[in-house]
């Protein structure tokens, strides 16, 4: 990440280095993003109607 910042966003390099990027913080943030996406997808599909078709080979 820091290499990308240095190349692409050199003026923000110091700001990024000041951010806490410990394993726990990154893991927690990824979990929060996953939960947010999961909730949004569930809400989006909850309002849609769909049908499931099965035959004997699926049983």
N, C-alpha and C positions, 0 to 999 in steps of 0.2 A: 504494500500500500504506500509506504513512504517513498519508494522509488518512483511510482506513478505520480505522486504529488510533486516530487522534485522536478520531474520532467515536464509535466503538463501544467501544474499549478504552482510554480516556483514561489510566487508571492505568498501563498498560503502555507508553505512548508513549516514555518514556526508555529502557526496555529494548530496544525495537525500534530506536531510533536508534543504540544502541550495537552492534547487530549489523552485521557486515560484509556489505554487499549489493552488492559489486562485480559487474560483468558476468560475470567468470570464476567466481566463487563460485556465482552463481545458475545459470549454464549447467551447471556441474559437478553441482550438486544436481538439476537437472532431468534430466540424463543418468542419474544414479544412480536416480532415481525411475522413469524409463522402463525401465531395465534390470531393476529389481526387478519391475515390472508384467509385463514380457515373460517373465521367468523363471516367475513365478507362473502366468500364463496357459498357458505351455507345459506346466508340470507338471500343471496341472488337466486339460488336454485330452489329455495323453499317456496317461492312464489310461482315457479314455473310448473306447468303440468307436463307429465311424461308418462309413458307406458312401458312396461317390461313384458316382453314376449318370450316365452320359453317353450320348448318342446321336450319330448321324452328323452332325447340325448343329453339334455341339461340336468336331468333329475338323477 
